Each structure stands twice: as C-alpha cells, then as structure tokens.
Amino acid sequence: MISIHPKRRLRHVARAVCVSGLAAASLAALPAQAQAPAPKWPDKTVRIIAAGPAGGSADIVARLMADNLAKDGSVAVVVDPKPGAGGVLAVNELSLAPHDGYTVLVGVNSLVSEIPHIVKLQKDMAKEIKPLAELSRGGLVLVGTPSVPAKNFGELVSWVKANPGKVSYASYTAGTISHVLGLQLNKAAGLDMTHVGYKGSTPALTDVMGGHVPLMFDAMPSSLPMLKGGKIKAFAISTAKRSPLLPDVPTFAELGYPQLEATGWMGLWVKPDVPAAQQARIREAALKVLQQPAVRERLQDIGFEAGQPRSPEELSKTLATDYQRMGAVLKAIDFKPE
C-alpha cells in the first residue's frame, strides 16, 4: 500500500476537484456548442387533404403549396382531394391522421363559420380543426351558361323575374356562401330561383357549361379558366372592388346589392393536438411559401389574393365572429337545411 503525506494528499484532492470542476464545466458547455438545430418541416412525406373535389379551389391552392414546400424534391408532398358534405368528410379524414403534423388540411373558412349551421354534426368543428395560416382570399362570381338570354346583370334579373320558379342556380355545396348568396339575391331582388347543391365546383360547373343549370355562384379560381375560354359568362362579383382579372364585371355593391358583398379565405388547418412547436414550424413553412413573388403572382393569376399573415389566434377569433354572423344571415333569409 502506498502512503501519501497529509499535505500532499490535500494538494492532490484540491487538484482533483479543480480538474473535475473543469471537466464538468466543459461537459455543461457541450450541449450549447453541439446542440442539434430545431427540426424543419417538412422533413418527411406530407399529405395535404384538400376539402373539395379535384380541380376545385381548395385543390388548386393545396397543389400550389405542395409544389413549393419542398422544391428540392427531397420530400414528397401529396395532395388528396376529399369532396363531400361541405368539407366535413375532409375534416373526418384529418381526424383519423396521426397528430404529428404531417397530415394537414387546406379548406375554406366556411368549415367552421358556415357548415355547422347547415349540417347536423356530432362534433364541434371549431374544436376539430385549428387554423394555422390564411393562404388566400377572394370572392365569388355569379356565372351563367352562354345560352342565358342576358348580356348583363340587369337583363338577368328581368329574365329570372319573367320565369318565376323556372330558373335554377348551382352552389358548390348546400349551405355555404355559394348557396346563401343566391338566397340573398332572391330576397333582395324579388326573385324565385331554385337552388341545386353539388359536391364541389367541378361537377357544378360541368352542369352549368352543359346548360343543365343556368347559373352558379362560384369561386374565381375554378371559374376563371371557363370564363376565359368562353364556356360560361360572368354577371357580378361579390368582392368589395372589381377584380383586375374581370375588369368589366361589376360588384354586387355597385349594382345596388351591398348585402351580397362577401369575401372568404382559404386556410391551412391541423388537428389541435399537434404539438405546439410543430404547429409553429408548419405555419412558418407556409408563410415562407406565401412570401415568394412567384406564388403570390400565381394566386393572383387564378383569382385569389395572397393570404394575410394573421396569427392562429386572430383567425380563430374571426371564425367565431363569422359563425355568429352567418347564423344571423341564415335566420334572416329563413334558411332550411336540405
């Protein structure tokens, strides 16, 4: 056994404590120096559920987002259109997905502000989905088949009045603003148009172009290509100002119907139980896409404005207000669920 002089033992212990302290300090510093960067989103396959049919407004915006979320091709972003029940089927699909944020939904604000008034649901839509970002916004345009014997809105009103109960109009989903605007026009102008509801813009526009239904209130992105091709014609638009894409089409407010002014927005939604940090990453990725000039130009080309950078809290507050407002509108026009 080796013996150590007491003084040397003390110096040895002190030196050991000093060394161990330096080692501990060095170890404590390592995480800060070698800390991995926060994970980005997306870093694996993303599924975007579009609340509507293929070719509809939600599908168009969802594909624009998909094309720009992973431009380098390292991550797959797939779009899955789910039409039906005003977007309820799409929300149900989202509810079955994992809560990791790699399944998201693109759909209009009516999922929360309108649909609960017209579909008997067992769940609270405001609690089923959470808005993370406003992707785009725009109004609706009243379009008709070329065979409609009216060159402008005034002539259209006269023609409908001359055929009470014989003129129908389509909506992309019963109970949405596409339906409600027709009911409001009936009441404001003393008309008697009959509503025909569809499961999305695409099948409705197909019947309008075919002359099966003469009129429709539709979103600009899905109608604009048909308008440019002369397959349908436009009579009025619900935005506050005329669209630069349709400069000759008046607003309803110009025509004396300010109550038909309406602007909706397309949002990016997730399940509320997605971890907060992941929600922040998804929102950041979406906002970066919207900041790209090419994306903003593309949205304008198809009839949308780029979304405003409102926070999720602001979006949720707006949805609650719009829900109350739409309930009052539906009650005022004696809306009956179909």
C-alpha positions as CSV (number, residue, x, y, z in Angstrom):
1,M,0.0,0.0,0.0
2,I,1.3,3.4,-1.0
3,S,1.1,6.1,1.7
4,I,0.6,9.8,0.9
5,H,1.8,12.6,3.1
6,P,-1.2,14.6,4.5
7,K,-0.1,17.9,2.8
8,R,0.5,16.1,-0.5
9,R,-2.9,14.4,-0.1
10,L,-4.6,17.8,0.3
11,R,-2.9,19.2,-2.7
12,H,-3.9,16.0,-4.6
13,V,-7.5,16.3,-3.6
14,A,-7.6,20.0,-4.5
15,R,-6.1,19.4,-7.8
16,A,-8.6,16.6,-8.5
17,V,-11.5,18.8,-7.5
18,C,-10.2,21.5,-9.9
19,V,-9.8,19.1,-12.7
20,S,-13.3,17.5,-12.2
21,G,-14.8,21.0,-12.0
22,L,-13.2,22.0,-15.3
23,A,-14.4,18.7,-16.8
24,A,-17.9,19.4,-15.5
25,A,-17.9,22.9,-16.9
26,S,-16.7,21.6,-20.2
27,L,-19.4,19.0,-20.3
28,A,-22.0,21.6,-19.4
29,A,-20.8,23.7,-22.3
30,L,-21.0,20.9,-24.8
31,P,-24.8,20.8,-25.3
32,A,-24.8,24.5,-26.2
33,Q,-22.0,24.0,-28.7
34,A,-23.2,20.8,-30.2
35,Q,-26.9,21.3,-29.8
36,A,-28.8,20.0,-32.9
37,P,-30.7,22.6,-34.8
38,A,-34.5,22.6,-34.4
39,P,-36.1,20.2,-36.9
40,K,-37.5,21.7,-40.0
41,W,-40.9,21.0,-41.5
42,P,-41.3,19.1,-43.8
43,D,-38.5,16.6,-43.3
44,K,-40.6,13.6,-44.4
45,T,-43.7,12.9,-46.6
46,V,-46.6,15.4,-46.1
47,R,-50.2,14.7,-47.0
48,I,-52.4,17.7,-47.8
49,I,-56.1,16.9,-47.6
50,A,-58.0,19.3,-49.9
51,A,-61.5,19.9,-48.7
52,G,-63.2,19.7,-52.1
53,P,-63.0,17.9,-55.4
54,A,-60.1,17.6,-57.7
55,G,-59.9,20.9,-59.7
56,G,-61.8,22.9,-57.1
57,S,-60.4,25.9,-55.3
58,A,-59.0,24.0,-52.3
59,D,-57.3,21.5,-54.6
60,I,-55.7,24.3,-56.7
61,V,-54.3,26.1,-53.6
62,A,-53.2,22.8,-52.0
63,R,-51.2,21.9,-55.1
64,L,-49.6,25.3,-55.2
65,M,-48.5,24.8,-51.6
66,A,-47.3,21.3,-52.4
67,D,-45.2,22.4,-55.3
68,N,-43.4,24.9,-53.2
69,L,-43.0,23.2,-49.8
70,A,-40.1,21.0,-51.0
71,K,-38.8,22.3,-54.3
72,D,-35.6,20.4,-54.0
73,G,-37.5,17.1,-54.3
74,S,-36.1,15.7,-51.1
75,V,-39.5,15.4,-49.5
76,A,-42.7,14.2,-51.1
77,V,-45.8,16.3,-50.6
78,V,-49.0,14.7,-51.9
79,V,-52.4,16.2,-52.3
80,D,-55.5,14.2,-51.5
81,P,-58.9,15.8,-52.6
82,K,-61.8,14.8,-50.4
83,P,-65.2,16.3,-51.6
84,G,-68.5,15.9,-49.9
85,A,-70.7,17.4,-47.1
86,G,-69.2,20.8,-47.4
87,G,-65.8,19.7,-46.3
88,V,-67.0,17.5,-43.3
89,L,-65.6,14.4,-45.0
90,A,-62.2,16.0,-45.3
91,V,-62.2,17.0,-41.7
92,N,-63.2,13.5,-40.7
93,E,-60.2,12.2,-42.8
94,L,-57.9,14.6,-40.9
95,S,-59.2,13.4,-37.5
96,L,-58.0,9.9,-38.4
97,A,-54.5,11.0,-39.1
98,P,-51.6,10.9,-36.5
99,H,-51.1,14.1,-34.5
100,D,-47.6,14.7,-35.8
101,G,-48.4,17.5,-38.2
102,Y,-47.6,15.5,-41.4
103,T,-51.2,15.4,-42.4
104,V,-52.7,18.9,-42.9
105,L,-55.8,20.2,-44.5
106,V,-56.5,23.1,-46.9
107,G,-60.0,24.3,-46.9
108,V,-62.2,27.4,-46.7
109,N,-63.3,29.3,-43.6
110,S,-66.8,28.0,-44.0
111,L,-65.7,24.7,-42.5
112,V,-66.2,26.4,-39.1
113,S,-68.2,29.5,-39.9
114,E,-71.0,28.1,-42.1
115,I,-71.1,24.3,-42.2
116,P,-72.1,23.8,-38.5
117,H,-75.3,25.8,-39.3
118,I,-76.4,23.5,-42.1
119,V,-75.1,20.0,-41.3
120,K,-76.1,18.2,-38.1
121,L,-72.7,17.4,-36.6
122,Q,-71.9,15.3,-33.6
123,K,-68.6,17.3,-33.2
124,D,-67.7,20.9,-32.7
125,M,-65.9,21.9,-35.9
126,A,-64.1,24.7,-34.1
127,K,-62.5,22.1,-31.8
128,E,-61.9,19.5,-34.5
129,I,-59.5,21.7,-36.6
130,K,-57.3,24.7,-35.9
131,P,-56.3,27.3,-38.5
132,L,-52.6,27.9,-38.7
133,A,-52.4,30.3,-41.7
134,E,-54.5,32.2,-44.2
135,L,-53.3,31.0,-47.6
136,S,-55.5,33.0,-49.9
137,R,-58.7,35.1,-50.0
138,G,-61.3,36.0,-52.6
139,G,-64.9,36.5,-53.5
140,L,-67.5,34.6,-55.6
141,V,-68.7,35.4,-59.1
142,L,-72.2,34.8,-60.5
143,V,-71.7,32.9,-63.7
144,G,-74.1,31.5,-66.3
145,T,-74.2,29.3,-69.3
146,P,-73.7,31.2,-72.6
147,S,-77.3,30.3,-73.6
148,V,-78.7,32.5,-70.8
149,P,-80.5,35.3,-72.7
150,A,-79.0,38.2,-70.7
151,K,-76.0,40.3,-71.5
152,N,-75.7,42.0,-68.1
153,F,-76.9,41.7,-64.6
154,G,-80.0,43.9,-65.1
155,E,-81.1,41.8,-68.0
156,L,-80.5,38.7,-66.0
157,V,-82.8,39.9,-63.2
158,S,-85.5,40.7,-65.7
159,W,-85.2,37.3,-67.3
160,V,-85.4,35.5,-64.0
161,K,-88.5,37.5,-63.0
162,A,-90.1,36.6,-66.2
163,N,-89.7,33.0,-65.4
164,P,-90.7,32.6,-61.8
165,G,-89.7,29.2,-60.3
166,K,-88.2,28.0,-63.6
167,V,-84.6,29.3,-63.2
168,S,-82.2,27.3,-61.1
169,Y,-78.7,28.1,-59.7
170,A,-76.0,25.8,-58.5
171,S,-73.8,26.0,-55.5
172,Y,-70.6,24.1,-54.8
173,T,-72.1,22.9,-51.5
174,A,-75.5,23.5,-50.0
175,G,-75.5,25.9,-47.1
176,T,-72.2,27.6,-48.0
177,I,-71.9,31.2,-49.1
178,S,-72.3,29.8,-52.7
179,H,-75.8,28.8,-51.7
180,V,-76.6,31.7,-49.4
181,L,-75.7,34.4,-51.9
182,G,-78.5,33.0,-54.2
183,L,-81.0,33.1,-51.3
184,Q,-80.0,36.7,-50.5
185,L,-80.4,37.7,-54.1
186,N,-83.8,36.1,-54.3
187,K,-84.9,38.2,-51.3
188,A,-83.2,41.4,-52.3
189,A,-84.3,41.4,-55.9
190,G,-87.7,39.7,-55.5
191,L,-86.6,36.6,-57.5
192,D,-87.6,32.9,-57.2
193,M,-84.5,31.0,-58.3
194,T,-84.3,27.3,-57.3
195,H,-81.2,26.0,-55.6
196,V,-79.3,22.9,-56.8
197,G,-76.5,21.8,-54.5
198,Y,-73.4,19.9,-55.6
199,K,-70.4,18.2,-54.1
200,G,-67.8,20.8,-55.3
201,S,-67.3,23.3,-58.0
202,T,-66.1,20.9,-60.7
203,P,-69.4,18.9,-61.1
204,A,-71.5,22.0,-60.7
205,L,-69.6,23.9,-63.4
206,T,-69.8,20.9,-65.7
207,D,-73.6,21.1,-65.5
208,V,-73.6,24.9,-65.9
209,M,-71.4,24.6,-69.1
210,G,-73.7,21.8,-70.3
211,G,-76.8,24.0,-69.8
212,H,-78.4,21.7,-67.2
213,V,-78.3,24.5,-64.6
214,P,-78.2,28.0,-66.0
215,L,-76.5,29.9,-63.1
216,M,-73.9,29.4,-60.3
217,F,-72.2,31.3,-57.6
218,D,-68.6,30.1,-57.8
219,A,-65.1,30.9,-56.6
220,M,-62.9,32.7,-59.1
221,P,-60.1,30.1,-59.4
222,S,-62.4,27.3,-60.7
223,S,-64.5,29.6,-62.9
224,L,-61.8,31.8,-64.4
225,P,-60.4,29.3,-66.9
226,M,-64.0,28.6,-68.2
227,L,-64.7,32.4,-68.4
228,K,-61.5,32.9,-70.4
229,G,-62.5,30.0,-72.7
230,G,-66.0,31.5,-73.3
231,K,-67.6,28.4,-71.8
232,I,-69.5,30.5,-69.2
233,K,-70.1,34.2,-68.7
234,A,-70.0,36.4,-65.6
235,F,-72.6,38.8,-64.4
236,A,-71.4,40.1,-61.0
237,I,-68.7,39.5,-58.3
238,S,-69.0,39.6,-54.5
239,T,-65.8,41.4,-53.7
240,A,-65.6,45.0,-52.5
241,K,-63.8,46.1,-55.6
242,R,-63.8,44.8,-59.2
243,S,-61.2,42.1,-60.0
244,P,-58.4,43.1,-62.3
245,L,-58.9,39.8,-63.9
246,L,-62.5,40.6,-64.7
247,P,-62.5,44.4,-65.0
248,D,-65.8,44.6,-66.9
249,V,-67.7,42.6,-64.3
250,P,-69.4,44.9,-61.7
251,T,-69.5,44.2,-58.0
252,F,-72.9,43.5,-56.4
253,A,-72.4,46.6,-54.3
254,E,-72.1,48.7,-57.5
255,L,-75.3,47.1,-58.7
256,G,-77.2,48.1,-55.6
257,Y,-76.9,44.9,-53.5
258,P,-74.3,45.6,-50.8
259,Q,-75.7,42.8,-48.7
260,L,-74.2,40.4,-51.3
261,E,-70.6,41.6,-50.6
262,A,-68.7,38.6,-49.3
263,T,-65.0,37.5,-49.1
264,G,-63.9,34.2,-47.9
265,W,-60.4,32.8,-47.2
266,M,-58.6,29.5,-47.7
267,G,-56.7,28.3,-44.7
268,L,-54.2,25.7,-43.7
269,W,-55.6,23.6,-40.8
270,V,-54.2,21.0,-38.4
271,K,-55.5,18.8,-35.6
272,P,-55.5,20.9,-32.4
273,D,-53.5,18.2,-30.6
274,V,-50.5,18.6,-32.9
275,P,-47.6,19.7,-30.6
276,A,-47.3,23.5,-30.4
277,A,-43.7,23.5,-31.6
278,Q,-44.7,21.5,-34.7
279,Q,-47.6,23.9,-35.4
280,A,-45.2,26.8,-35.3
281,R,-42.9,25.0,-37.9
282,I,-45.8,24.3,-40.2
283,R,-47.0,27.9,-40.0
284,E,-43.5,29.2,-40.7
285,A,-43.1,27.0,-43.7
286,A,-46.5,28.1,-45.1
287,L,-45.7,31.8,-44.6
288,K,-42.4,31.4,-46.4
289,V,-44.2,29.9,-49.4
290,L,-46.6,32.8,-49.4
291,Q,-43.8,35.3,-49.4
292,Q,-42.5,34.0,-52.7
293,P,-43.3,36.5,-55.5
294,A,-44.0,33.7,-57.9
295,V,-46.6,32.1,-55.6
296,R,-48.3,35.5,-55.0
297,E,-48.4,36.1,-58.7
298,R,-49.8,32.6,-59.3
299,L,-52.6,33.2,-56.7
300,Q,-53.5,36.5,-58.5
301,D,-53.5,34.7,-61.9
302,I,-56.1,32.3,-60.7
303,G,-58.3,34.9,-59.0
304,F,-57.1,34.9,-55.4
305,E,-55.2,37.4,-53.2
306,A,-52.4,36.1,-51.1
307,G,-53.5,35.5,-47.5
308,Q,-52.8,38.0,-44.8
309,P,-50.3,37.0,-42.1
310,R,-52.9,36.8,-39.3
311,S,-52.0,34.7,-36.2
312,P,-53.8,31.5,-35.4
313,E,-55.5,33.3,-32.5
314,E,-56.7,36.1,-34.8
315,L,-58.0,33.6,-37.3
316,S,-59.9,31.7,-34.6
317,K,-61.4,34.9,-33.3
318,T,-62.6,35.8,-36.8
319,L,-64.1,32.4,-37.3
320,A,-66.1,32.8,-34.1
321,T,-67.4,36.2,-35.2
322,D,-68.2,34.9,-38.7
323,Y,-70.1,31.9,-37.2
324,Q,-72.4,34.2,-35.3
325,R,-72.9,36.5,-38.3
326,M,-73.7,33.6,-40.7
327,G,-76.2,32.2,-38.2
328,A,-78.0,35.6,-38.2
329,V,-77.9,35.7,-42.1
330,L,-79.3,32.2,-42.4
331,K,-82.1,33.0,-39.9
332,A,-83.0,36.3,-41.7
333,I,-83.5,34.5,-45.0
334,D,-85.4,31.6,-43.5
335,F,-82.8,29.1,-44.5
336,K,-83.9,25.5,-44.2
337,P,-81.2,22.7,-44.3
338,E,-81.6,20.5,-47.4
